[in-house]
Structure formats: structure tokens, C-alpha cells
Amino acid sequence: MTDVVLDGVEKVYPSGHTAVRNMRLRINDGELFVLLGPSGCGKSTILRMIAGLEEITSGILWLNGAVANELQPRDRNVAMVFQEGALYPHRTVRGNMMFPLEVSGDDRAQATAKVVELARALGLNTMIDRLPGTLSGGQRQRAAIGRALIREPSLFLMDEPLSSLDAGLRTELRVEIAALVRSSGTTTVYVTHDQVEAMTMADRMAVLRDGVLEDVGTPEQVYADPATAFVAAFLSNPPMNMFQATLWAVEGEGLLLDLGPQRLNLPWDDPRAASLISHHGQSVIVGIRPDTLVPIEAGSPARPGTVLSGQVRALEFHGHEWLAYAEAGIPTVEASEVGRVAPPAPPEPEPTRLVDRLRALLGGRAEGGGEPAPEEHAGHHRRSDLIFRAGPGGRPNRGDRVALTVDLDRILLFGADGRRVTPVPR
Ligand SMILES: Nc1ncnc2c1ncn2[C@@H]1O[C@H](COP(=O)(O)OP(=O)(O)OP(=O)(O)O)[C@@H](O)[C@H]1O
């Protein structure tokens, strides 16, 4: 049993690259804690610093209330599983799982019983005498997890243990791993770049970008109440609409979100009004999840300032629903670039998105249909402006003009720096 505290931890590699910046995190005893973020954000570096495999440049690491910066890895009672859990190829599953107990000189009869019990919990009992080379990837990962857990570490660290497996197996194993580590009560830090894995497994999770902690909380908190535009966009599937707006506080009318050719209107009694007033005349980012947009009959009554409209230009079938992409002429924001601490990568010399290359080739018309290209506004403009869901019965057709009511209580508002305009409760 152990808790982990990172107090202002930084990692600068000898190359000069800062991989982790001023990391402040508390991982509680017995928690299944997930570190989530895109490739290169510093997740593995943090895990390796906790394990003692990577030196901490500055800041303090506390393990169970004691400073652990200089503690040798073997003195931390930590077990780690990697993407490809390395097993001894000439030892059976049983032999691999027995190994840590042999090294620590455990009683052989007790060790054997323990291995059999854990192998059963991992669904490996029927293959306990097989060599790793005869196992599937998922079975090998289970055996690696078994070997790591057998000596009951105080802290269990897992670095993308499922990323080499196919989608079906990942889903199956993530449920099993979560159940197993919870039943063992071992504090676990689990690294992944997969949002679904993080949200389905975590007791609490941290979202990282460029070595910086963007948000931390339970999956429900971080999803429903994200601290930054980056977190909101990273966790949204289907993608969140991220619009560039100018905010105007207008007496008698409320708070206007000027989206270029369209606008939304928050009443003065909106709970966010007090925080929003300080953004009067400034750019804000409006995050709208597709499920907060509901198609309505054109011309049907709706409160002014609660409707967005557009022309459907593409539809995607997702089995249980359709996703529609409507051109609305509203400037959008690339949330992954908003509020970055590290300088963004230099711009690509050539358009890299297929749609941009096609558009360049076709002289500005990527999709057929001959519709005039929408007017460009300030801000980063994408053609697929407005993404919304349509049930199997209510799907629009390509080219239809659609009106969508916006659930204003559920829109997320961020300042130009990407941080939420209202403080996020945690
Ligand atoms: N030994 C090293 N020397 C210099 N830079 C390094 C070293 N190891 C990692 N980095 C850099 O530090 C940053 C963080 O790397 P890290 O492996 O922690 O990221 P990650 O979030 O785990 O990525 P991934 O999901 O791709 O594994 C990256 O930019 C990486 O290139």
C-alpha cells in the first residue's frame, strides 16, 4: 500500500528537452490512477521517475510519505509492466510467475499455491505449463501482469500494457485488469493515450500535454467539466465543435457570443455571466459537443440566440446513429494548439490533410456539388464546421439546410488561453 506525491517534479533530458514541467500530483493509496495524453506528452517519463528508472531533475517525489528521489528502484517495492511485457522465453507461464518468488526466497509450497491462484484469476490456469512463444499476445500480457503482481508490490506501474493488442482483446483485458488491481488494493498508475481506456478504467485520471498537467479528476469530472479546451477536445468522441467567438455584454440583451455569421445569446441569469463579463469585447472559445445540438424543423419556434444553422455537406453512418457535418461559416479553433506552453511545431510546407490537398488540386473545391466556398473569417477555419448527431430515423440529406437548437447550459466556454472562464470544481 502506498501513496505517491509529485511535488513540482521536472524532467529535463541531457539533450535539453524538457519532458515534464512542474508536475504536481497526488495519487492516493489503493487508487487506479491513469496518466492520459497524446504521444510525447511525458507520461512514460513520469512513470519511469516514479519507478526510479529515470532521474528527477528537480522537485520532490514522495512515496508513502518519504522523499524517494534518491531511492534505488529495488528499494521502492514497485512492479512495472510495459507495452510488450517481457517474459523469460524458456520458462513456462508458471515458471515466469514463480521467478520473483524464487528470487525473494519464498516458501516453495506457498509460492506454488499463490501462482496457481493468480493464474486462475488471470484466466491462465489452462495454459500455466506453456511457454510464452506458444501464447497469444493477450495471454502473454496476462502472464506479464501476473509476474508483476505475484510479489504483491506496494505500487504497480503499467505503461500502455494493452497497446499492442487488437481492439476486442483490449476491451476484454481492460475490464479484467481494472477488476484485478482493484481487488488487490494495490496503488496503480496506468499510462495510456487511449481516452476510452482512461475513462473506463480510472478512479481518477490526469490529462497531460507537452509535459504539463492540464487537468486531474474523476473521469466524470474531467469529461463533464474539463479545465481546458485541450482536455475537452481530447476527451470528446465524436469531436467537439470548437468555435471562435467574440463576447459582448449587452444591457437588456444578455451575453452575446458573436460567431461571425451566427450568434448565441446567454441570459443575464446564466451562472457563468459574472465570470464572462470580464471577457467583454474579447475572444472566447465555445465548445459544443455534438449531442448538445438537436435538429429542429426549419422555421419552427425557438428562443432567439439558441439556434445554429448550416448546410449538410457530409454524413457518416455509425450504426446506432449518423454523424452529420454542416457548413455553418463559423470560424473554428484547433484546440490542440490553444494555450500550448511549448512552441508549436513549425507549419507544414504542404497541406497534409487529404481534404486540403484535394482542395488545392481542385482549385478550392474539395467536395463536389458546386456549392460556393464559404466566406473565410478570422480564426482557424475548417469546412466541416458544425458536427451533430442524427438518429437513424431523422437523418438529413446532403445539401439540406438544418437548424439546430443548442443546449446553452451544456456549452463549455474557454478564454483565448484555453482555460475555462469559470473555475472548475475539483
Ligand atoms: N532519453 C531521452 N532523451 C531525450 N528526450 C527524451 C528521452 N526520452 C523521452 N524523450 C522525449 O521526452 C518527451 C516525453 O517522452 P515520453 O516517452 O515520456 O512521452 P509519452 O507521453 O510516454 O509518449 P508515448 O505515448 O509516445 O510513449 C518526448 O518528446 C520524447 O521524445
The ligand as an SDF file (V2000), in Angstrom:
LIG
                    3D

 31 33  0  0  0  0  0  0  0  0999 V2000
   16.1100    9.6510  -23.2390 N   0  0  0  0  0  0  0  0  0  0  0  0
   15.5470   10.7330  -23.7800 C   0  0  0  0  0  0  0  0  0  0  0  0
   16.3020   11.7510  -24.2190 N   0  0  0  0  0  0  0  0  0  0  0  0
   15.7430   12.8640  -24.7470 C   0  0  0  0  0  0  0  0  0  0  0  0
   14.4040   13.0400  -24.9040 N   0  0  0  0  0  0  0  0  0  0  0  0
   13.6180   12.0450  -24.4920 C   0  0  0  0  0  0  0  0  0  0  0  0
   14.1230   10.8420  -23.9080 C   0  0  0  0  0  0  0  0  0  0  0  0
   13.0840   10.0260  -23.6030 N   0  0  0  0  0  0  0  0  0  0  0  0
   11.9720   10.7100  -23.9690 C   0  0  0  0  0  0  0  0  0  0  0  0
   12.2790   11.9070  -24.5000 N   0  0  0  0  0  0  0  0  0  0  0  0
   11.3590   12.9300  -25.0030 C   0  0  0  0  0  0  0  0  0  0  0  0
   10.5640   13.3740  -23.9050 O   0  0  0  0  0  0  0  0  0  0  0  0
    9.2200   13.5690  -24.3130 C   0  0  0  0  0  0  0  0  0  0  0  0
    8.3110   12.7110  -23.4610 C   0  0  0  0  0  0  0  0  0  0  0  0
    8.5640   11.3600  -23.7520 O   0  0  0  0  0  0  0  0  0  0  0  0
    7.6880   10.2010  -23.0890 P   0  0  0  0  0  0  0  0  0  0  0  0
    8.2220    8.8980  -23.5940 O   0  0  0  0  0  0  0  0  0  0  0  0
    7.6530   10.4000  -21.6270 O   0  0  0  0  0  0  0  0  0  0  0  0
    6.2610   10.5100  -23.7230 O   0  0  0  0  0  0  0  0  0  0  0  0
    4.9380    9.6360  -23.7200 P   0  0  0  0  0  0  0  0  0  0  0  0
    3.8360   10.5660  -23.3830 O   0  0  0  0  0  0  0  0  0  0  0  0
    5.1000    8.4460  -22.8480 O   0  0  0  0  0  0  0  0  0  0  0  0
    4.8560    9.2220  -25.2490 O   0  0  0  0  0  0  0  0  0  0  0  0
    4.3290    7.8500  -25.9330 P   0  0  0  0  0  0  0  0  0  0  0  0
    2.8590    7.7770  -25.6650 O   0  0  0  0  0  0  0  0  0  0  0  0
    4.6430    8.0740  -27.3780 O   0  0  0  0  0  0  0  0  0  0  0  0
    5.1020    6.7410  -25.2940 O   0  0  0  0  0  0  0  0  0  0  0  0
    9.1650   13.2340  -25.8010 C   0  0  0  0  0  0  0  0  0  0  0  0
    9.2470   14.4200  -26.5340 O   0  0  0  0  0  0  0  0  0  0  0  0
   10.3900   12.3610  -26.0020 C   0  0  0  0  0  0  0  0  0  0  0  0
   10.8750   12.4970  -27.3140 O   0  0  0  0  0  0  0  0  0  0  0  0
  1  2  1  0
  2  3  1  0
  2  7  2  0
  3  4  2  0
  4  5  1  0
  5  6  2  0
  6  7  1  0
  6 10  1  0
  7  8  1  0
  8  9  2  0
  9 10  1  0
 10 11  1  0
 11 12  1  0
 11 30  1  0
 12 13  1  0
 13 14  1  0
 13 28  1  0
 14 15  1  0
 15 16  1  0
 16 17  2  0
 16 18  1  0
 16 19  1  0
 19 20  1  0
 20 21  2  0
 20 22  1  0
 20 23  1  0
 23 24  1  0
 24 25  2  0
 24 26  1  0
 24 27  1  0
 28 29  1  0
 28 30  1  0
 30 31  1  0
M  END
$$$$
